[in-house]
Amino acid sequence: MVLLRGVDERGFGFFTNYESQKGRELAENPRAALVIYWPKLSRQVRVTGAVVKQSAEESTAYFHNRPLASQLSAWASPQSQVIPNRSVLEDSVAALSQRYEDAPVPLPQNWGGYRVIPQSIEFWAHRDNRLHDRLRYSRQAKGWRIERLAP
């Protein structure tokens, strides 16, 4: 699970540790599917496509807009790795807090952004009797093909 951190004409952006399970899997197979679900609205969007890393400049800009505690956590957490106990994280954050008390926290080399470049986007809307609406937009050389899918 990731937090969607930007959508523009280039795709859907998120940030994570490159050495996490997500990061390792994306390095091996740079394709992904994102599902955005709004239960109260009975709506869902599914995006599939290729994944590319965002630039170091984009990652740095986003990193420095995060709360200080989140910046320190990015350094302290070996995301997805086994750790002996919680104090390992807490002790690491405490040491980093002292180290960067009067200095900006630099972007970790193993942390940054990804962008999913959509090849298809499916919009789903709940309808009674399970006759949901599903519209799939598929990227073509010029524009998008729109198809209605059976629920």
Helices and strands as residue ranges (DSSP letters): E 7-8, E 11-17, H 21-28, E 31-38, E 43-53, H 56-65, H 68-76, H 86-99, E 111-125, G 128-130, E 133-139, E 144-148
